[in-house]
Amino acid sequence: MELRHLRYFIAVAEELHFGRAAQLLGISQPPLSQQIQALEQELGARLFDRNNRRVELSEAGRLFLEEARLVLAQVDKAADVARRAQLGELGELKIGFTSSAPFSSSIPQAIFAFRQAFPAVHLNLKEMSSREVAEGVVDESIEVGMIRPLALPDSLTAVELFSEPLVAVIRGDHPLAAGSEAGLQLAALAEEPFVFFPRSYGSGLYAQLMTLARQAGFSPHFSQEAGEAMTIIGLVSAGLGVSVLPASYQHMRIKGVVYRPLLDADAHSAVWLVQRKGQSSPMATAFAELLTRKTVNQPL
């Protein structure tokens, strides 16, 4: 039995006329009659009571009609699922992101827009270090990642979503906190203990701080390490040292902490969108296109 047999049967059952059914199906009447006879022979049941004047469903035909409609409806549903999945409109998309990425307004706005555009796609969001995100995209445990810059394997491709300034994070009663609206050079922090991500954490910000410090002529002394930016800010508030973070963290107001812009020429940090080269699913492609469109050159 083929699906066309069910469609032929339903057409005749709804029209109760072989000629009209054949016209709707775009075939001639003799082949239609032959297909219905072949279906009845395969089922071992008479589906229609017919004579020269009328065609009526038999009891077997009436019951078979209900089941045939259900089968075709399920087939249509399955086809729709396949089409929507191919278009990136259905399924699950696993996304890894470095903790600082969502603090810029553009990324949450882009994620919200994606959910509005593709409500049937479940977004599985995982907070990870930049290194863990890159490793996850490589081993395919996630499909898309948002990271701070770091060295990437050749199998990945990266697009810069946006760049933002870096700011010094200082306790409010520290002498350098005065004139918080004005910027300062990183060299002013040369003698200060730093609270920062551990090198092993795999944050792209660690390598960037080391480069900026080297350009400023000093090597930072790390007095305390923490894996979360909010913990770092809290430890600065507790007087354990100073830090450097992306400007979007200024949205997190903690009593006793001041943020001052860094004036060094390279004191800015980008957020990259990373994917596997040439292996993105339709969902990942749709997300990347929307995220890029929403974030590139947009204000933070």
KADAJO-V853162 format. One record per backbone hydrogen bond with DSSP energy under -0.5 kcal/mol. CO is the residue of the C=O (numbers start at 0). NH is the residue of the N-H. Records with the same first field share a line. If there is no record, write none. Layout:
# KADAJO-V853162
CO->NH + NH
This chain:
# KADAJO-V853162
1->4 + 5
2->6
3->7
4->8
5->9
6->10
7->11
8->12
9->13
10->14
11->15
16->20
17->21
18->22
19->23
20->24
21->25 + 26
27->31
28->32
29->33
30->34
31->35
32->36
33->37
34->38
35->39
36->40
37->41
38->42
39->43 + 44
44->46
46->57
47->49
48->55
53->50
55->48
57->61
58->62
59->63
60->64
61->65
62->66
63->67
64->68
65->69
66->70
67->71
68->72
69->73
70->74
71->75
72->76
73->77
74->78
75->79
76->80
77->81
78->82
79->83
80->84
81->85
82->86
83->88 + 89
84->87
90->121
91->93
92->94 + 123
93->142 + 143
94->125
95->145
96->127
97->100
99->102
100->103
103->106 + 107
104->108
105->109
106->110
107->111
108->112
109->113
110->114
111->115
112->116
113->117
117->120
119->90 + 121
120->122
121->92 + 123
122->124
123->94
125->96
128->132
129->133
130->134
131->135
132->136
133->137
134->138
135->140 + 141
143->95
144->273
145->97
146->271
152->155
154->276
156->274
158->272
161->270
163->268
164->246
165->261
166->244
167->169 + 259
168->242
169->257
170->173
173->176
174->177
178->181
183->262
184->187
185->188
186->189
188->191
191->220
192->241
193->195 + 222 + 223
195->225
197->200
198->201
201->130
202->205 + 206
203->207
204->208
205->209
206->210
207->211
208->212
209->213
210->214
211->215
212->216 + 217
213->216
219->221
220->193 + 222
223->195
227->231
228->232
229->233
230->234
231->235
232->236
233->237
234->239
235->238
241->194
242->168
244->166
245->248
246->249
247->250
248->251
250->252
251->253
253->256
255->171
257->169
259->167
260->183
263->266
265->267
266->165
268->163
269->148
270->160 + 161
271->146 + 273
272->158
273->144
274->156
275->278
280->284
281->285
282->286
283->287
284->288
285->289
286->290
287->291
288->292
289->293
290->294
291->295
294->297
299->104
